[in-house]
């Protein structure tokens, strides 16, 4: 079995865009999910139950199973090593970048990390809908940052008129290319967009929690975060052709932000199922033996904004094997294996 990896999400955006508000919302919505927060900033940063006043190197427990620490960018790998230790039992790590930081540099450091317990979880860029054009004028790097993003949150949507919001979203979508774009008010995005929520033991998935009751009225006019994105579940008992699967993944449409689950590649590798982790442009496969007695199925969840569910189902159905004459050849797995992380113990 592969080492359990923790997704590392980079949260970026210029000063005042609402990064910390969004982060606080994630922490309040954590419930059973243990979040590690790394704050790459200087000065006063307010996070519920914590104030970091330039105390680089400090780590604080937030009391709900989450941890927060302040770091310099150069210490990133060192603190990833600390936060990913098994005893921390974290499910996801969020790096809140400085409002003046270069998110590209943080993303590069996460991707270059030699820590086998981390996996890139995407770059989330937050923009202020009310100040978007002014921000582009003050910070010429805005357009470049959006082009790097995997997910863009157009925050403070409640502060602009409908036609202005539409114009901002269209501009953002054009600059962000294939990234998913969602609107939000007060940083309230569904955590499932960024990471898998953990349902606490004894709690029924979907039921109201204490946090829902406490914070549910915070933004009643925008209390439907699911309305801004689509989640599609696909199950198939027919194995997929690895070459056609890779063609689908290489050309996945704009707005398709996350893909997760397992694929059955049938005779191309009958002994293993392949866990899939895709976020934005990032893709990785994790082969693991089929659990004894378990039916061999492809089970995928696709999450995005503005996607066409029927078209995605059709495209995935086209990846299925079409009988004995459609058996993959010996080279068909090469595309998949390019995205399998190799350990030092594995032969090259």
Secondary structure as UniProt FT lines:
FT   STRAND          6..12
FT   TURN            15..16
FT   HELIX           19..28
FT   TURN            31..32
FT   STRAND          35..40
FT   STRAND          44..47
FT   TURN            48..49
FT   STRAND          50..53
FT   TURN            56..57
FT   STRAND          59..61
FT   STRAND          67..70
FT   HELIX           73..75
FT   HELIX           76..83
FT   HELIX           86..88
FT   STRAND          92..97
FT   TURN            99..100
FT   HELIX           103..112
FT   TURN            116..117
FT   STRAND          118..128
FT   HELIX           129..131
FT   HELIX           132..138
FT   TURN            140..141
FT   HELIX           142..148
FT   STRAND          151..155
FT   HELIX           157..159
FT   HELIX           162..176
FT   TURN            177..178
FT   STRAND          180..183
FT   TURN            186..187
FT   HELIX           191..193
FT   TURN            201..202
FT   TURN            205..206
FT   HELIX           210..215
FT   TURN            216..219
FT   HELIX           220..222
FT   HELIX           225..228
FT   STRAND          230..236
FT   HELIX           242..250
FT   TURN            254..255
FT   STRAND          256..263
FT   HELIX           266..268
FT   TURN            270..271
FT   STRAND          272..279
FT   TURN            280..281
FT   STRAND          282..289
FT   TURN            292..293
FT   STRAND          298..304
FT   HELIX           309..317
FT   TURN            318..319
FT   HELIX           324..326
FT   TURN            330..333
FT   HELIX           334..337
FT   TURN            338..339
FT   TURN            344..345
//
